[in-house]
Amino acid sequence: MTNAPRRTRGAPVTATATGPSIYWRLGASSWLLLLLVGGGALAWLAFGLLAIVARRRSWGIIAGVYGVAAIIVLIPEDPAGEIAQGSLYLVVLLHGLIINQGWLLLLWERNENGLTIFGNPRGGAARRAPTRRPQRAAPALPREAERLLGGGGTSRSDYVAPAAAPAPAPAAELVDVNTANQRTLAKLTGMDRGLAKAAVAERTKRGGFASLEAFAATAGLQPHELVRLGSEAFCSPRPRAKRSFGRRVDY
């Protein structure tokens, strides 16, 4: 996995109204402390908690793998076992730092959408009342028409044409991060020409991004920028690679 390119503009987001504070990030990253206990022996517990909260099956599989690995490396009591334990400890720490970026993005997105850390709606969140547009006053009728209104089968539509319905506003087209060119990507939230160029290079190397979160992590976007990006762009499925082996059999 390649490192995300450094941002070329703007200072890192601190305690502002639009982004998470440093204290929020430290609190959300506190799960990493479990990786320091017992030389990585509790890594299965740390990744298991993340899998439950984030509802991601892949993280649950990782927790099971580390649980089995912790048992295996603790069995031998010779120098080889100590080397295996140290290697597992380094792998656990590195893996935790990599996953923590996606974990922070997930938590901040839920916070911005008014959800709990488990992704459920907050019970105390008040729903916004729908705004009603002021109705236009009906045009006045001439006095002669008012006298004839209702008599002889006449109606208001005989004198005043009905108001035309307002035309719907054109919907903004979303940008596909797997097909858009460098100039289009540079116009998205948090992006610039340098980040767009690096994202296109990484997209070509990977054969396309797997999700919008993967694109944001590659570009080094902040969690609040990913939330805004969701209303501007989407990620189409990666094209399947052509088969290079096997043969076709007709029945």
Secondary structure, 3 states (H helix, E strand, C coil): CCCCCCCCCCCCCCCCCCCCCHHHHHHHCHHHHHHHHHHHCCHHHHHHHHHHHHCCHHHHHHHHHHHHHHHHHHCCCCHHHHHHHHHHHHHHHHHHHHHHHHHHHHHHHHHHCCECCCCCECCCCCCCCCCCCCCCCCCCCCHHHHHHCCCCCCCHHHCCCCCCCCCCCCCCCCEECCCCCHHHHCCCCCCCHHHHHHHHHHHHHHCCCCCHHHHHHHHCCCHHHHHHHCCCEECCCCCCCCCCCCCCCCC
